């Protein structure tokens, strides 16, 4: 698999390492210094590329994804903080019969947690004495708050129980990512927690998604990769 990585920050480098470890070819690493408005993502540079993995910033991701889809390159995108623009890019992917997979988190454990969060929220739905809360902690340089994963947990709980659970965001140190869904009752507490010990978990998951996406068309999530396409 020949891949181009858009973004040369910590996640981009993690994806590059995961591609190398899996025996894939990194055709190019595209940094922000050369890619204003997606200018570096021209068809001539993408010849022979099987997949693009996009990990940049909320301000640059939409243009990058649009350019890649226009060039006919399947895209795995892990940039968060631009959720309001995702539907238009998904529509573009469908219109061009392209392939697009967007996920706020590429950890297998987090996606198992999302399933468990739905079950947990449903179980507490008719227990008003319990209050739910979500706490997400990331490194101090993370730009968006709440995190995309925190919002995904919130959506999962709302889908199951119809109630929006508040999120507390903490930005400190070099924490790769910790997410907790907690219910507090008058005499007891129940917590569901995922802790990422190393950013490599996200790079490995993104490459797993890329391997799965090559050869497909349509719009997908990482849950589709792990558990099968939703009906």
FENJO-V954604 format. One record per run of one state. SS is the DSSP state (a for helix, b for strand, c for the rest). FROM is the first residue (numbers start at 1). LEN is the number of residues. If there is no record, write none. Layout:
((SS:FROM:LEN) (SS:FROM:LEN))
This chain:
((c:1:1) (b:2:5) (c:7:3) (a:10:12) (c:22:3) (b:25:6) (c:31:1) (a:32:3) (c:35:1) (a:36:3) (c:39:4) (a:43:4) (c:47:4) (b:51:4) (c:55:3) (a:58:13) (c:71:4) (b:75:3) (c:78:5) (a:83:13) (c:96:3) (b:99:4) (c:103:5) (a:108:16) (c:124:7) (b:131:8) (c:139:9) (a:148:14) (c:162:5) (b:167:5) (c:172:5) (b:177:8) (c:185:4) (b:189:8) (c:197:3) (a:200:14) (c:214:4) (b:218:3) (c:221:1) (a:222:6) (c:228:4))
